[in-house]
Amino acid sequence: DFDADYSYVWSTSFQGEVIDARCGRPVTGGTSLISKVVFLSEYRYVCQRLKIPSITSDTSYYNLKQTVKDYQQKKRAMTNYLEQKKFGYWSFEKKHLEQFRWQSTIPPIQRNITM
């Protein structure tokens, strides 16, 4: 039996966590490993490891997403599919939720593997 109130997320690089599906937060509290702020932190970490000029502290998550052509193409394809199948539409009203900027206070992911 599945419980629709919870979701479990994991990968080969971290143990995983139980997410409260109603609010999108870990049941243990704190910041989810799948949150946008952690993704941005991980992106910066990978850029540093690969010696790619990193994002600056005043670059927003939203602005970075707009520069990724492959992401934008797939998002448009998904949006078109949802609308054609009458499943609804992609909400653009929450753009303000992606205007945050990277901060050095974000804790790193505890990895099971090393890069």
Protein Blocks (a to p, Z undefined) as FASTA:
>chain_A
ZZfkbccdddfkbgbdcddfknopafkgpjdfkbmklmmmmmmmmmmmnopacddfkbcf
klmmmmmmklmmmmmmmmmmmmmnonaccdfklmmmmmpccdfkbccdddfbdZZ
